[in-house]
């Protein structure tokens, strides 16, 4: 299995704030599930009768709700309008809160430079108001954004500051996120042992909190870190725990991703029957949720695993399915890969006439 694929395993960042659902405004190389662990309470309506304050608070609550629903564009609009009104009345504390949420929304949308800009403005204001909770959130967004911009030094600087505040506030949910995110930075640096130490601490706290959503995410990241160390049994142990929780939460996209990771880890241990089991589970799930990309990947992985067992006829069946699907979704790269795989499998069976057909880009089913 190509090891390069594992360098791009999901960037499972845990931002600090209110829980948000699966977002897909930005296409990344892998599916990203982002979970907020937040101490941020609901914004209460202001006691003041001032119309500007009332409208600003209403827009802030609205922006938070839209962000939670993954409606990032309208959330940005609501929050920017809220910020303008809080600026008009000179409420620095509320401005800092809005800027923190703007940092989260732009981060979620993949606009990391925008997230840094909003978060830095937030920190400037929150330092004036001594609002440690908002500072903590902004530092988290800064650290996560710098990690995605491949600036690990800055990422560690801000996430360590964030962690200190979480400990000062005894905010365990935010500690889970800060520890996990520091682990991700160290993993990106290739310092897998340190990454595991941070994420293991994160796992202990998240289990203490009985937070299944957070536990699922941290288990996945621990599996990824152990895989990167080529410790496949450890990786499998964490992935298997992760997939059980993901299924209980009906988090089907996460289940699909972890099943792929489990298949790859078993393949790396030469346990081809078990790899096939996980790839087949992923294929079935992909068909159920009509995820053509995961279906195509699963068919390719199944073909490779069957070849490894010497079952070339079964491999050809999977490769043929992959070829038809690739043509159906007009994925020329996958089509070429399927044809190449079919050619090799046919040569292995001594079916040279069919191998030539595939080499010419045709097949009996085309």
C-alpha positions as CSV (number, residue, x, y, z in Angstrom):
1,X,0.0,0.0,0.0
2,X,1.5,3.4,-0.9
3,X,2.9,4.9,2.2
4,X,2.6,8.4,0.8
5,X,-1.1,8.1,1.3
6,X,-0.6,8.0,5.0
7,X,1.2,11.3,5.1
8,X,-2.0,12.9,4.2
9,X,-4.3,11.2,6.7
10,X,-7.1,13.4,7.9
11,X,-6.1,16.6,9.7
12,X,-8.3,16.0,12.7
13,X,-8.0,19.3,14.4
14,X,-10.2,20.0,17.4
15,X,-11.1,23.7,17.5
16,X,-12.3,25.2,20.8
17,X,-15.9,26.3,20.9
18,X,-19.4,25.0,20.6
19,X,-20.0,21.6,18.9
20,X,-20.3,21.7,15.2
21,X,-21.4,19.1,12.7
22,X,-19.7,17.7,9.6
23,X,-18.6,20.6,7.4
24,X,-17.8,20.3,3.7
25,X,-17.4,23.8,2.3
26,X,-13.7,23.1,1.5
27,X,-12.5,20.1,-0.4
28,X,-9.4,18.7,1.3
29,X,-7.4,15.6,0.5
30,X,-9.2,13.7,3.2
31,X,-12.5,14.0,5.1
32,X,-12.1,16.3,8.0
33,X,-14.4,16.0,11.0
34,X,-13.9,19.0,13.3
35,X,-15.3,19.0,16.8
36,X,-15.5,22.0,19.1
37,X,-14.9,21.5,22.8
38,X,-16.1,24.7,24.2
39,X,-16.6,26.6,27.3
40,X,-18.3,29.3,25.3
41,X,-21.8,29.7,26.7
42,X,-24.8,31.0,24.8
43,X,-24.7,34.7,24.4
44,X,-27.5,36.1,26.5
45,X,-29.7,39.0,25.3
46,X,-28.3,42.3,26.7
47,X,-30.1,43.9,29.6
48,X,-29.6,47.3,28.0
49,X,-32.4,48.8,25.9
50,X,-30.0,50.0,23.3
51,X,-31.2,48.9,19.9
52,X,-27.7,48.5,18.5
53,X,-26.6,46.2,21.4
54,X,-29.8,44.2,21.0
55,X,-29.4,43.7,17.3
56,X,-25.7,43.0,17.6
57,X,-26.3,40.3,20.2
58,X,-29.1,38.8,18.0
59,X,-26.8,38.7,15.0
60,X,-24.0,37.1,17.2
61,X,-26.4,34.3,18.3
62,X,-27.6,33.8,14.8
63,X,-24.0,33.6,13.4
64,X,-23.1,31.0,16.1
65,X,-26.2,28.9,15.1
66,X,-25.3,29.2,11.4
67,X,-21.7,28.2,12.1
68,X,-22.9,25.1,14.0
69,X,-25.1,24.1,11.0
70,X,-22.1,24.4,8.7
71,X,-23.6,27.4,6.9
72,X,-20.3,29.3,6.8
73,X,-21.1,32.0,4.3
74,X,-24.2,33.3,6.0
75,X,-22.5,32.9,9.4
76,X,-19.7,35.2,8.2
77,X,-22.2,37.8,7.1
78,X,-24.1,37.7,10.4
79,X,-20.9,37.8,12.5
80,X,-19.4,40.7,10.4
81,X,-22.7,42.7,10.9
82,X,-22.6,41.9,14.6
83,X,-19.0,43.1,14.8
84,X,-19.8,46.4,13.1
85,X,-22.6,47.1,15.6
86,X,-20.5,46.2,18.6
87,X,-17.7,48.5,17.3
88,X,-20.3,51.3,16.9
89,X,-21.2,51.1,20.6
90,X,-17.6,50.5,21.7
91,X,-18.2,47.1,23.4
92,X,-14.7,45.6,23.4
93,X,-15.5,42.4,25.1
94,X,-18.3,41.5,22.7
95,X,-16.0,42.5,19.7
96,X,-13.4,40.0,21.0
97,X,-16.1,37.3,21.2
98,X,-17.3,38.0,17.6
99,X,-13.7,38.0,16.3
100,X,-13.1,34.6,17.9
101,X,-16.0,33.2,16.1
102,X,-15.0,34.8,12.8
103,X,-11.6,33.1,13.4
104,X,-13.4,29.7,13.8
105,X,-15.6,30.2,10.7
106,X,-12.7,31.2,8.4
107,X,-10.6,28.3,9.8
108,X,-13.5,25.9,9.1
109,X,-13.7,27.3,5.5
110,X,-10.0,26.7,4.9
111,X,-9.1,30.4,4.9
112,X,-6.2,30.1,7.3
113,X,-4.7,33.5,6.7
114,X,-8.2,35.0,7.4
115,X,-8.4,32.9,10.6
116,X,-5.0,34.3,11.7
117,X,-6.1,37.9,11.0
118,X,-9.3,37.6,13.0
119,X,-7.7,35.7,15.9
120,X,-4.9,38.2,16.2
121,X,-7.4,41.1,16.4
122,X,-9.3,39.1,19.0
123,X,-6.2,38.6,21.2
124,X,-5.4,42.3,21.1
125,X,-8.9,43.1,22.4
126,X,-9.2,40.2,24.8
127,X,-5.9,41.2,26.4
128,X,-7.4,44.6,27.1
129,X,-10.5,43.0,28.6
130,X,-8.6,40.2,30.4
131,X,-11.0,37.7,28.9
132,X,-9.0,34.5,29.3
133,X,-11.6,32.2,27.8
134,X,-11.8,34.2,24.5
135,X,-7.9,34.5,24.4
136,X,-7.8,30.7,24.8
137,X,-10.1,30.2,21.8
138,X,-8.2,32.7,19.6
139,X,-4.9,31.0,20.5
140,X,-6.4,27.7,19.5
141,X,-7.5,29.0,16.1
142,X,-4.0,30.6,15.5
143,X,-2.2,27.4,16.4
144,X,-4.4,25.3,14.1
145,X,-4.2,27.7,11.2
146,X,-0.4,27.9,11.4
147,X,-0.2,24.1,11.4
148,X,-2.2,24.0,8.1
149,X,0.1,26.7,6.7
150,X,3.1,24.5,7.6
151,X,4.5,26.8,10.2
152,X,4.9,24.3,13.1
153,X,7.1,26.7,15.2
154,X,4.3,29.3,15.4
155,X,1.6,26.5,15.8
156,X,3.4,25.1,18.9
157,X,3.9,28.6,20.3
158,X,0.2,29.5,20.2
159,X,-1.1,26.0,21.2
160,X,1.2,25.9,24.2
161,X,-0.1,29.3,25.4
162,X,-3.6,27.9,24.8
163,X,-2.9,24.8,26.9
164,X,-1.6,26.9,29.8
165,X,-4.8,28.9,29.8
166,X,-7.0,25.8,29.7
167,X,-5.1,24.5,32.8
168,X,-5.4,27.9,34.5
169,X,-9.1,27.9,33.9
170,X,-9.4,24.1,34.7
171,X,-11.3,23.8,31.4
172,X,-10.9,20.1,30.8
173,X,-12.8,20.0,27.5
174,X,-10.5,22.7,26.1
175,X,-7.5,20.8,27.5
176,X,-8.5,17.8,25.4
177,X,-8.5,19.9,22.2
178,X,-5.2,21.7,23.0
179,X,-3.3,18.5,23.8
180,X,-4.7,16.8,20.7
181,X,-3.8,19.7,18.5
182,X,-0.3,19.9,19.9
183,X,0.0,16.2,19.1
184,X,-1.0,16.8,15.5
185,X,1.7,19.5,15.1
186,X,4.4,17.1,16.5
187,X,3.1,14.4,14.2
188,X,3.5,16.8,11.2
189,X,7.1,17.3,12.3
190,X,7.7,13.6,12.4
191,X,8.1,13.6,16.2
192,X,5.6,10.7,16.6
193,X,6.6,9.8,20.2
194,X,5.8,13.3,21.4
195,X,2.6,13.4,19.4
196,X,1.5,10.2,21.0
197,X,2.3,11.5,24.5
198,X,0.1,14.6,24.0
199,X,-2.7,12.6,22.5
200,X,-2.6,10.0,25.1
201,X,-3.1,12.7,27.8
202,X,-5.9,14.0,25.7
203,X,-7.5,10.6,25.5
204,X,-7.4,10.1,29.3
205,X,-9.2,13.4,29.9
206,X,-11.8,12.9,27.2
207,X,-12.7,9.5,28.6
208,X,-13.0,11.1,32.1
209,X,-15.5,13.5,30.5
210,X,-17.3,10.6,28.8
211,X,-17.3,12.7,25.5
212,X,-17.7,10.1,22.8
213,X,-17.4,12.5,19.9
214,X,-14.0,13.7,21.2
215,X,-12.8,10.3,22.1
216,X,-13.5,9.0,18.6
217,X,-11.4,11.8,17.1
218,X,-8.5,11.3,19.5
219,X,-8.5,7.6,19.0
220,X,-8.3,8.1,15.2
221,X,-5.3,10.5,15.7
222,X,-3.5,8.0,18.0
223,X,-4.1,5.3,15.4
224,X,-2.6,7.5,12.7
225,X,0.5,8.3,14.9
226,X,1.2,4.7,15.6
227,X,0.8,3.8,12.0
228,X,3.4,6.5,11.1
229,X,5.7,4.7,13.5
230,X,5.0,1.4,11.6
231,X,3.5,0.0,14.8
232,X,0.6,-1.6,13.0
233,X,-0.8,-3.7,15.8
234,X,-1.1,-0.5,18.0
235,X,-2.6,1.4,15.2
236,X,-5.2,-1.3,14.6
237,X,-6.0,-1.4,18.3
238,X,-6.9,2.3,18.4
239,X,-8.7,2.2,15.0
240,X,-10.9,-0.7,16.1
241,X,-11.9,1.3,19.3
242,X,-12.5,4.3,17.1
243,X,-14.7,2.6,14.6
244,X,-16.9,1.1,17.3
245,X,-17.6,4.6,18.7
246,X,-18.0,6.2,15.3
247,X,-20.7,3.5,14.5
248,X,-22.5,4.2,17.8
249,X,-22.5,7.9,16.9
250,X,-23.7,7.1,13.3
251,X,-20.7,9.1,12.0
252,X,-20.7,7.2,8.7
253,X,-18.0,9.2,7.0
254,X,-15.6,8.7,9.9
255,X,-16.5,5.0,9.9
256,X,-15.6,4.9,6.2
257,X,-12.3,6.6,6.8
258,X,-11.2,4.4,9.7
259,X,-12.2,1.2,7.9
260,X,-9.8,2.3,5.1
261,X,-7.1,2.9,7.7
262,X,-7.8,-0.5,9.3
263,X,-7.6,-2.2,5.9
264,X,-4.2,-0.5,5.1
265,X,-2.8,-1.4,8.6
266,X,-3.8,-5.1,8.2
267,X,-2.4,-5.1,4.7
268,X,0.9,-3.8,6.0
269,X,1.0,-6.8,8.5
270,X,0.3,-9.1,5.5
271,X,-3.0,-10.1,7.1
272,X,-4.7,-10.0,3.7
273,X,-8.0,-11.8,4.7
274,X,-8.6,-9.2,7.5
275,X,-7.7,-6.3,5.2
276,X,-10.3,-7.7,2.7
277,X,-12.9,-7.8,5.5
278,X,-12.4,-4.1,6.3
279,X,-12.3,-3.1,2.7
280,X,-15.5,-5.0,2.0
281,X,-17.2,-3.3,5.0
282,X,-16.1,0.1,3.6
283,X,-17.3,-0.8,0.1
284,X,-20.7,-1.8,1.5
285,X,-21.0,1.5,3.5
286,X,-19.8,3.5,0.4
287,X,-22.7,2.0,-1.6
288,X,-25.2,2.7,1.2
289,X,-24.3,6.4,1.4
290,X,-23.6,6.7,-2.4
291,X,-20.0,7.8,-1.9
292,X,-18.6,7.0,-5.3
293,X,-15.1,8.1,-4.4
294,X,-14.9,5.8,-1.4
295,X,-16.5,3.0,-3.5
296,X,-13.9,3.4,-6.2
297,X,-11.0,3.4,-3.7
298,X,-12.4,0.3,-1.9
299,X,-12.6,-1.6,-5.1
300,X,-9.0,-0.8,-5.9
301,X,-7.9,-1.8,-2.4
302,X,-9.8,-5.1,-2.6
303,X,-8.2,-5.9,-6.0
304,X,-4.7,-5.3,-4.5
305,X,-5.5,-7.5,-1.4
306,X,-6.9,-10.3,-3.5
307,X,-3.8,-10.2,-5.8
308,X,-1.6,-10.5,-2.6
309,X,-3.5,-13.7,-1.8
310,X,-2.9,-14.9,-5.3
311,X,-6.7,-14.8,-6.1
312,X,-6.3,-13.1,-9.5
313,X,-9.8,-14.0,-10.7
314,X,-11.4,-12.2,-7.7
315,X,-8.9,-9.3,-8.2
316,X,-10.0,-8.9,-11.8
317,X,-13.7,-8.8,-10.7
318,X,-13.0,-5.9,-8.4
319,X,-10.8,-4.1,-10.9
320,X,-13.5,-4.5,-13.6
321,X,-16.0,-2.9,-11.2
322,X,-13.5,-0.1,-10.5
323,X,-13.0,0.5,-14.2
324,X,-16.7,0.7,-14.9
325,X,-17.2,3.1,-12.0
326,X,-14.3,5.3,-13.0
327,X,-15.7,5.6,-16.5
328,X,-19.1,6.4,-15.0
329,X,-17.8,9.2,-12.9
330,X,-15.4,10.3,-15.7
331,X,-12.3,9.8,-13.5
332,X,-9.6,9.3,-16.1
333,X,-6.8,8.8,-13.7
334,X,-8.6,6.0,-11.8
335,X,-9.6,4.5,-15.2
336,X,-6.0,4.3,-16.3
337,X,-5.0,2.7,-12.9
338,X,-7.8,0.1,-13.2
339,X,-6.7,-0.8,-16.7
340,X,-3.0,-1.1,-15.6
341,X,-4.1,-3.3,-12.7
342,X,-6.2,-5.5,-15.0
343,X,-3.4,-5.9,-17.4
344,X,-1.0,-7.1,-14.7
345,X,-3.6,-9.5,-13.2
346,X,-4.3,-11.0,-16.7
347,X,-0.6,-11.5,-17.4
348,X,-0.4,-13.3,-14.0
349,X,-3.2,-15.6,-15.1
350,X,-1.5,-16.1,-18.5
351,X,-4.5,-14.5,-20.3
352,X,-2.3,-12.5,-22.7
353,X,-5.1,-11.7,-25.2
354,X,-7.1,-10.0,-22.5
355,X,-4.1,-8.3,-21.1
356,X,-3.4,-6.7,-24.5
357,X,-7.1,-5.5,-24.6
358,X,-6.6,-3.7,-21.3
359,X,-3.2,-2.3,-22.5
360,X,-5.1,-0.8,-25.5
361,X,-7.6,0.8,-23.1
362,X,-10.5,-1.6,-23.9
363,X,-12.1,-4.5,-22.1
364,X,-14.8,-7.1,-22.8
365,X,-17.2,-4.9,-20.9
366,X,-16.4,-1.6,-22.6
